Amino acid sequence: MTEYRVEHDLLGERNVPADAYYGVHTLRAKENFQISGVSISKFPYLISALASIKQAAAEANYQLGLLSKERRDAIESACIEIREGRLHDQFVVDIIQGGAGTSTNMNANEVICNRALEILGHERGQYDFLHPNEHVNLAQSTNDVYPTALRIATSFAIEHLIEAMGRLHDAFEEKAVEFAGLLKLGRTQLQDAVPMTLGLEFSAFATMVEEDMARLKEADALIREINLGATAIGTGINSHPEYAGRAVETLKRITGIDLSIAPNLIEATQDCGAFVQISGVLKRIAVKLSKTCNDLRLLASGPRAGFGEINLPPMQAGSSIMPGKVNPVIPEVVNQVAFEVFGNDITVTFAAEAGQLQLNAFEPIIAASLFRSFNHLTAASVTLADKCVKGITANPERMREAVERSTSLATALNPYIGYKLATSVAREAHETGATVRQVVLSKQLMTSEKLDEALRPDALIKPRVY
């Protein structure tokens, strides 16, 4: 049979499992918020951020003479263990919760407190010796702890997403080098355009990823401004005048993040603009990744009746009824991640707008949305790089044939014979099925030598002097 310990809160007594590190506040939240089925333990960046804040707060309060060395040391040891990955299973509240994140903050306070009590030689729940609110949460409020934790966790997530995107960027760059000499037809509005190389096409994919990595770094700078020390609404009530500065300096050292205190803590406590901005960057990344995957699917369409210019690595059988069919499943799954990110961005936007007066009570859904977007974009970037891009091969003959038969080659003749004549060449080539070269030579509009010069592959893909 399960053994219990009795804990008390505002609403009365409750039996808490004796082996649990969480307490009565967490127990009630676990029962109240059975929403997503996903606990905050599934977001280790957030758990690490919470432990870092509690450790920094304990150190600051010790320096100010508000917390004994013995209590500080025990809290610090518990926080270090959590940051190293221990006790994450004790963070049991649902990521989506009412109360502006109070349940998450109390979950952290109780787990840290009960582990610290063990370190001090006491039993879990013996709060006369060390208390979750009076000691672990000293000089803090959910209203500054929770948004600060979200910002730190977001900064951690940005770092890992950038690493994953760097992997994808490098995969595209390697293919750009490999395909540098392969001439193909460019397309606009799904119609034949002028020639380019497959290498240039893949280089553009790499550049799109690189640009978004830069946008992430810019957003990270904004997310590093925190409201720790604001306590309830930004006035700093129940904290020492020197607490915020000392706590943030310690927090910078613990996390390795260059954090700064917001200049107006009342504004910072109610404002979620930074989360809206980072969500917008994630949406931008998703849009461009999805567009790239659309392109890969088009270029690999076929194998007989489509573009067929590239081959995606076959990952699995594509049909339960059509033998031999192989589908572009990796780009497809990345497309679906993008669709989810678009929806998450809308959620973040509405939640940020819904804040009232001195607090936004809807940061839990902002956290859930952002972290899902981060996690899935990170996994999607690695998956696309490793299971798709690195294994792509080209079909040079297919591309060369398309270039030679395309009427768009007439564009390269504008500087030589003018737009009007070039248009007539393109029209005749289209109507008769002849190539542009054949039409020009048959009409003696250019010599063979001059035509060869005009249609030289390297002359078709960059500016030149005529």
C-alpha positions as CSV (number, residue, x, y, z in Angstrom):
1,M,0.0,0.0,0.0
2,T,1.1,3.6,-0.7
3,E,2.4,5.5,2.3
4,Y,1.6,9.1,2.8
5,R,2.7,12.2,4.7
6,V,0.2,14.9,5.6
7,E,0.8,18.4,4.3
8,H,-1.3,21.6,4.8
9,D,-2.1,24.6,2.6
10,L,-4.8,27.3,2.5
11,L,-7.5,24.8,1.6
12,G,-6.7,22.3,4.4
13,E,-4.9,18.9,4.7
14,R,-3.9,16.5,2.0
15,N,-2.1,13.2,1.9
16,V,1.0,13.5,-0.2
17,P,2.8,10.3,-1.3
18,A,5.6,9.8,1.2
19,D,8.2,9.2,-1.6
20,A,7.3,12.3,-3.5
21,Y,9.6,15.3,-3.5
22,Y,6.7,17.6,-4.5
23,G,4.2,18.8,-1.9
24,V,0.6,19.7,-1.5
25,H,0.6,22.7,-3.9
26,T,1.9,20.5,-6.7
27,L,-0.5,17.7,-5.8
28,R,-3.5,20.0,-6.2
29,A,-2.2,21.4,-9.5
30,K,-1.5,17.9,-10.8
31,E,-5.2,17.0,-10.1
32,N,-6.6,20.3,-11.3
33,F,-4.8,20.6,-14.7
34,Q,-5.2,17.3,-16.5
35,I,-5.1,19.1,-19.9
36,S,-2.4,18.2,-22.3
37,G,-1.0,15.1,-20.5
38,V,2.4,16.6,-21.0
39,S,4.2,17.6,-17.7
40,I,6.8,20.3,-17.4
41,S,9.4,17.4,-16.9
42,K,9.3,17.0,-20.7
43,F,10.9,20.4,-21.0
44,P,14.4,20.0,-19.4
45,Y,15.4,23.6,-20.4
46,L,12.6,24.9,-18.2
47,I,13.5,22.7,-15.3
48,S,17.1,23.7,-15.5
49,A,16.2,27.4,-15.7
50,L,14.0,27.1,-12.6
51,A,16.7,25.4,-10.6
52,S,19.2,28.0,-11.7
53,I,16.9,30.9,-10.5
54,K,16.4,29.3,-7.1
55,Q,20.1,28.7,-6.7
56,A,20.9,32.3,-7.6
57,A,18.2,33.6,-5.3
58,A,19.5,31.5,-2.4
59,E,23.0,32.9,-3.0
60,A,21.8,36.5,-3.1
61,N,19.7,36.1,0.0
62,Y,22.7,34.5,1.8
63,Q,24.9,37.4,0.8
64,L,22.4,39.8,2.2
65,G,22.1,38.0,5.5
66,L,18.6,36.8,4.9
67,L,19.4,33.1,4.6
68,S,21.7,31.0,6.7
69,K,24.8,29.4,5.2
70,E,23.4,25.9,6.1
71,R,20.1,26.6,4.3
72,R,21.9,28.2,1.3
73,D,24.2,25.3,0.9
74,A,21.4,22.7,1.0
75,I,19.2,24.6,-1.5
76,E,22.3,25.1,-3.8
77,S,23.1,21.4,-3.7
78,A,19.5,20.4,-4.5
79,C,19.5,22.9,-7.4
80,I,22.8,21.6,-8.8
81,E,21.4,18.0,-8.8
82,I,18.3,19.1,-10.7
83,R,20.4,21.1,-13.2
84,E,22.4,17.9,-13.7
85,G,19.2,16.0,-14.6
86,R,18.1,14.4,-11.3
87,L,14.5,14.5,-10.0
88,H,13.0,15.8,-13.2
89,D,10.4,13.1,-12.9
90,Q,9.1,15.0,-9.8
91,F,8.1,18.0,-11.9
92,V,4.6,16.6,-12.6
93,V,2.3,19.6,-13.2
94,D,0.8,20.0,-16.7
95,I,2.6,22.5,-19.0
96,I,-0.8,24.1,-19.6
97,Q,-2.1,25.4,-16.3
98,G,-4.1,28.2,-14.8
99,G,-2.5,30.6,-12.3
100,A,0.1,32.3,-14.4
101,G,2.7,29.6,-13.7
102,T,2.3,29.5,-9.9
103,S,1.9,25.7,-10.0
104,T,5.2,25.4,-11.9
105,N,7.0,27.7,-9.4
106,M,5.6,25.8,-6.5
107,N,6.5,22.5,-8.0
108,A,10.1,23.8,-8.2
109,N,10.0,25.2,-4.7
110,E,8.7,22.0,-3.1
111,V,11.0,19.6,-5.0
112,I,14.1,21.7,-4.1
113,C,12.9,22.1,-0.5
114,N,12.3,18.4,0.1
115,R,15.6,17.4,-1.5
116,A,17.4,20.1,0.6
117,L,15.7,18.8,3.7
118,E,17.2,15.4,3.0
119,I,20.6,16.9,2.5
120,L,20.1,18.6,5.9
121,G,19.2,15.3,7.5
122,H,15.5,15.8,7.8
123,E,12.4,14.0,6.4
124,R,10.5,15.3,3.4
125,G,7.7,17.6,4.5
126,Q,9.4,18.8,7.7
127,Y,9.0,22.4,6.6
128,D,9.8,23.8,10.1
129,F,13.5,23.4,9.2
130,L,13.3,24.6,5.6
131,H,10.1,25.9,3.9
132,P,9.3,26.0,0.2
133,N,7.8,29.6,0.4
134,E,9.8,31.2,3.2
135,H,13.2,30.0,2.2
136,V,13.3,28.5,-1.4
137,N,11.0,31.2,-2.7
138,L,12.5,34.0,-0.5
139,A,12.3,37.5,-2.3
140,Q,10.6,35.9,-5.3
141,S,7.1,35.7,-6.9
142,T,5.9,33.5,-9.6
143,N,5.4,36.7,-11.5
144,D,9.2,37.2,-11.8
145,V,10.4,33.6,-11.5
146,Y,8.2,32.1,-14.2
147,P,8.9,34.6,-17.0
148,T,12.6,34.7,-16.2
149,A,12.7,30.9,-16.4
150,L,10.9,31.0,-19.8
151,R,13.4,33.5,-21.1
152,I,16.4,31.4,-19.9
153,A,14.9,28.2,-21.3
154,T,14.2,30.0,-24.6
155,S,17.8,31.1,-24.8
156,F,18.9,27.5,-24.2
157,A,16.5,26.3,-26.9
158,I,17.7,29.0,-29.3
159,E,21.3,27.7,-28.9
160,H,20.3,24.1,-29.8
161,L,18.1,25.1,-32.7
162,I,21.0,27.1,-34.1
163,E,23.2,24.1,-33.8
164,A,20.6,22.0,-35.7
165,M,20.1,24.6,-38.4
166,G,23.9,24.8,-38.8
167,R,23.9,21.1,-39.5
168,L,21.2,21.6,-42.2
169,H,23.1,24.6,-43.6
170,D,26.3,22.6,-44.0
171,A,24.4,19.8,-45.7
172,F,23.0,22.2,-48.3
173,E,26.4,23.8,-48.7
174,E,28.1,20.5,-49.4
175,K,25.5,19.7,-52.1
176,A,25.9,23.1,-53.6
177,V,29.6,22.3,-54.1
178,E,28.9,18.8,-55.4
179,F,26.3,20.1,-57.9
180,A,28.2,23.3,-58.9
181,G,28.7,22.3,-62.6
182,L,25.3,20.9,-63.3
183,L,23.3,23.2,-65.6
184,K,19.6,23.1,-65.2
185,L,16.5,25.2,-65.9
186,G,15.3,27.8,-63.4
187,R,11.6,28.2,-63.0
188,T,9.3,31.0,-62.0
189,Q,5.5,30.5,-61.4
190,L,6.1,26.9,-62.3
191,Q,7.0,27.9,-65.9
192,D,10.4,27.6,-67.6
193,A,12.7,30.5,-66.7
194,V,16.4,31.0,-67.6
195,P,19.2,28.5,-66.9
196,M,21.1,28.2,-63.6
197,T,23.0,25.4,-61.9
198,L,21.8,22.9,-59.4
199,G,24.6,24.1,-57.2
200,L,23.2,27.7,-57.2
201,E,19.8,26.3,-56.3
202,F,21.2,24.4,-53.3
203,S,23.4,27.4,-52.3
204,A,20.2,29.5,-52.1
205,F,18.7,26.9,-49.7
206,A,21.9,27.1,-47.6
207,T,21.7,30.9,-47.5
208,M,18.0,30.9,-46.4
209,V,18.9,28.7,-43.4
210,E,21.9,30.9,-42.6
211,E,19.9,34.1,-42.7
212,D,17.4,32.6,-40.2
213,M,20.2,31.6,-37.9
214,A,21.2,35.2,-37.8
215,R,17.6,36.3,-37.0
216,L,17.6,33.8,-34.1
217,K,20.7,35.4,-32.6
218,E,19.1,38.8,-32.8
219,A,16.0,37.5,-31.0
220,D,18.2,35.9,-28.4
221,A,19.6,39.3,-27.4
222,L,16.1,40.6,-26.7
223,I,15.0,37.5,-24.7
224,R,17.9,37.9,-22.3
225,E,16.4,41.0,-20.6
226,I,14.6,39.6,-17.5
227,N,12.4,40.9,-14.7
228,L,13.9,39.0,-11.8
229,G,13.5,41.1,-8.7
230,A,10.1,42.4,-9.8
231,T,8.3,40.1,-7.3
232,A,4.5,40.5,-7.5
233,I,3.9,43.3,-10.0
234,G,7.3,44.9,-10.6
235,T,7.7,47.0,-7.4
236,G,10.1,44.5,-5.8
237,I,8.0,44.2,-2.6
238,N,9.5,41.7,0.0
239,S,12.9,41.8,-1.6
240,H,16.1,43.6,-0.4
241,P,17.1,46.6,-2.6
242,E,20.3,44.8,-3.6
243,Y,18.7,41.5,-4.2
244,A,17.9,41.8,-7.9
245,G,21.5,42.9,-8.9
246,R,23.1,40.2,-6.8
247,A,20.8,37.4,-8.0
248,V,21.2,38.3,-11.6
249,E,25.0,38.4,-11.4
250,T,24.9,34.9,-9.9
251,L,22.3,33.7,-12.5
252,K,24.6,34.9,-15.3
253,R,27.4,32.8,-13.9
254,I,25.3,29.7,-13.4
255,T,23.6,29.8,-16.8
256,G,26.5,31.2,-18.9
257,I,23.9,33.7,-20.4
258,D,24.5,37.4,-20.5
259,L,21.3,38.4,-18.7
260,S,20.3,41.9,-17.8
261,I,17.6,43.4,-15.6
262,A,14.8,45.2,-17.5
263,P,14.9,49.0,-16.9
264,N,11.2,49.1,-16.0
265,L,10.2,46.0,-14.0
266,I,6.5,46.9,-13.9
267,E,6.5,47.0,-17.7
268,A,8.6,43.9,-18.0
269,T,6.3,41.9,-15.7
270,Q,3.2,42.4,-17.9
271,D,4.8,42.6,-21.3
272,C,5.2,39.4,-23.5
273,G,6.5,41.2,-26.6
274,A,9.8,39.3,-26.6
275,F,7.9,36.0,-26.8
276,V,5.8,37.3,-29.7
277,Q,9.0,38.3,-31.5
278,I,10.8,35.0,-31.0
279,S,7.6,33.2,-32.0
280,G,7.6,35.3,-35.2
281,V,11.2,34.3,-35.9
282,L,10.2,30.6,-35.4
283,K,7.4,31.1,-37.9
284,R,9.8,32.7,-40.4
285,I,12.1,29.7,-40.0
286,A,9.1,27.3,-40.5
287,V,7.9,29.2,-43.6
288,K,11.3,29.0,-45.3
289,L,11.9,25.4,-44.3
290,S,8.5,24.4,-45.6
291,K,9.1,26.3,-48.9
292,T,12.4,24.5,-49.3
293,C,10.8,21.2,-48.7
294,N,8.1,22.0,-51.3
295,D,11.0,22.7,-53.8
296,L,12.7,19.4,-53.0
297,R,9.5,17.5,-53.5
298,L,8.9,19.2,-56.9
299,L,12.5,18.7,-58.1
300,A,12.3,15.0,-57.1
301,S,8.8,14.5,-58.5
302,G,8.3,11.6,-60.8
303,P,10.3,9.4,-61.2
304,R,9.0,9.3,-64.8
305,A,6.2,11.9,-65.0
306,G,7.6,14.7,-62.9
307,F,10.6,17.0,-62.9
308,G,12.9,14.2,-61.9
309,E,15.9,16.5,-61.6
310,I,17.1,15.1,-58.3
311,N,16.6,11.9,-56.3
312,L,15.7,12.0,-52.6
313,P,17.1,9.0,-50.7
314,P,14.4,6.3,-50.4
315,M,13.4,5.9,-46.8
316,Q,10.5,3.5,-46.8
317,A,7.9,1.9,-49.1
318,G,5.4,4.5,-50.2
319,S,2.2,2.7,-50.7
320,S,0.2,-0.2,-49.4
321,I,-1.2,-0.9,-52.9
322,M,1.2,0.5,-55.5
323,P,4.3,-1.6,-55.8
324,G,7.6,0.2,-56.0
325,K,6.2,3.6,-55.0
326,V,8.5,5.7,-52.8
327,N,7.3,9.0,-51.3
328,P,9.2,12.1,-50.1
329,V,8.4,11.4,-46.5
330,I,11.1,13.5,-44.9
331,P,10.2,16.8,-46.6
332,E,6.6,15.9,-45.9
333,V,7.1,15.6,-42.2
334,V,9.0,18.9,-42.1
335,N,6.1,20.5,-43.9
336,Q,3.9,19.3,-41.1
337,V,6.1,20.7,-38.4
338,A,5.9,24.0,-40.2
339,F,2.1,23.9,-40.1
340,E,2.2,23.3,-36.4
341,V,4.6,26.2,-35.8
342,F,2.2,28.5,-37.7
343,G,-0.6,27.5,-35.3
344,N,1.7,27.9,-32.3
345,D,2.5,31.4,-33.4
346,I,-1.1,32.4,-33.5
347,T,-1.5,31.0,-30.0
348,V,1.4,33.0,-28.7
349,T,0.0,36.1,-30.3
350,F,-3.4,35.8,-28.7
351,A,-2.0,34.8,-25.3
352,A,0.3,37.8,-25.3
353,E,-2.5,40.2,-26.2
354,A,-4.8,38.7,-23.5
355,G,-2.7,40.0,-20.6
356,Q,-4.5,42.5,-18.3
357,L,-3.0,45.3,-16.3
358,Q,0.1,44.3,-14.3
359,L,0.3,40.6,-15.3
360,N,-0.2,38.2,-18.2
361,A,-1.8,35.1,-16.8
362,F,-1.4,33.2,-20.0
363,E,2.3,32.6,-20.1
364,P,1.9,28.8,-19.6
365,I,0.3,28.4,-23.1
366,I,3.0,30.7,-24.5
367,A,5.6,28.4,-23.0
368,A,3.9,25.2,-24.3
369,S,3.6,26.7,-27.8
370,L,7.2,28.0,-28.0
371,F,8.8,24.9,-26.6
372,R,6.9,22.7,-29.0
373,S,8.0,24.8,-31.9
374,F,11.6,24.8,-30.7
375,N,11.7,21.1,-30.1
376,H,10.0,20.1,-33.4
377,L,12.0,22.6,-35.5
378,T,15.2,21.4,-34.0
379,A,14.3,17.7,-34.7
380,A,13.1,18.6,-38.2
381,S,16.3,20.4,-39.1
382,V,18.4,17.4,-38.1
383,T,16.1,15.0,-39.7
384,L,16.0,16.9,-43.0
385,A,19.8,17.2,-43.0
386,D,20.7,13.6,-42.1
387,K,17.9,11.6,-43.7
388,C,17.3,13.7,-46.9
389,V,19.7,16.4,-48.0
390,K,22.9,14.4,-47.4
391,G,21.6,11.6,-49.6
392,I,20.3,13.6,-52.5
393,T,21.7,12.7,-56.0
394,A,21.2,14.5,-59.3
395,N,20.0,13.5,-62.8
396,P,22.3,15.6,-65.1
397,E,20.9,14.2,-68.3
398,R,17.4,15.1,-67.4
399,M,18.4,18.6,-66.5
400,R,20.5,19.1,-69.6
401,E,17.7,18.0,-71.9
402,A,15.2,20.4,-70.3
403,V,17.7,23.3,-70.8
404,E,18.3,22.4,-74.5
405,R,14.6,22.1,-75.3
406,S,13.4,25.1,-73.4
407,T,12.2,28.2,-75.3
408,S,13.5,30.3,-72.4
409,L,17.0,30.1,-73.9
410,A,15.8,32.8,-76.2
411,T,16.2,35.3,-73.3
412,A,20.0,35.0,-73.7
413,L,19.6,36.2,-77.3
414,N,18.1,39.6,-76.3
415,P,21.4,41.5,-76.3
416,Y,22.2,40.0,-79.8
417,I,19.0,40.1,-81.8
418,G,16.6,42.1,-79.6
419,Y,13.6,41.2,-77.6
420,K,11.2,41.3,-80.6
421,L,13.2,38.8,-82.7
422,A,13.9,36.7,-79.6
423,T,10.2,36.5,-78.9
424,S,9.5,35.2,-82.5
425,V,12.2,32.6,-82.0
426,A,10.7,31.4,-78.8
427,R,7.2,31.2,-80.3
428,E,8.4,29.2,-83.3
429,A,10.4,26.9,-81.2
430,H,7.3,26.3,-79.0
431,E,5.0,25.8,-81.9
432,T,7.2,23.5,-83.9
433,G,9.0,21.6,-81.2
434,A,12.4,22.7,-82.5
435,T,15.1,24.0,-80.2
436,V,16.0,27.7,-79.9
437,R,19.3,26.9,-81.5
438,Q,17.7,25.2,-84.5
439,V,15.4,28.1,-85.1
440,V,18.1,30.7,-84.9
441,L,20.4,28.8,-87.3
442,S,17.6,28.0,-89.7
443,K,16.7,31.7,-90.0
444,Q,20.4,32.7,-90.1
445,L,19.8,35.2,-87.3
446,M,23.3,34.5,-85.8
447,T,26.4,32.5,-86.9
448,S,27.0,29.2,-85.3
449,E,30.0,30.6,-83.5
450,K,28.2,33.6,-82.1
451,L,25.3,31.4,-81.0
452,D,27.7,29.1,-79.2
453,E,29.2,32.1,-77.4
454,A,25.7,33.4,-76.5
455,L,24.6,30.0,-75.1
456,R,27.8,29.1,-73.4
457,P,26.8,27.5,-70.0
458,D,28.9,29.8,-67.9
459,A,27.6,32.8,-69.8
460,L,24.0,31.9,-68.9
461,I,24.3,32.0,-65.2
462,K,26.0,35.3,-64.4
463,P,26.3,38.9,-65.6
464,R,28.6,39.6,-68.6
465,V,29.8,42.5,-70.8
466,Y,28.4,42.3,-74.4
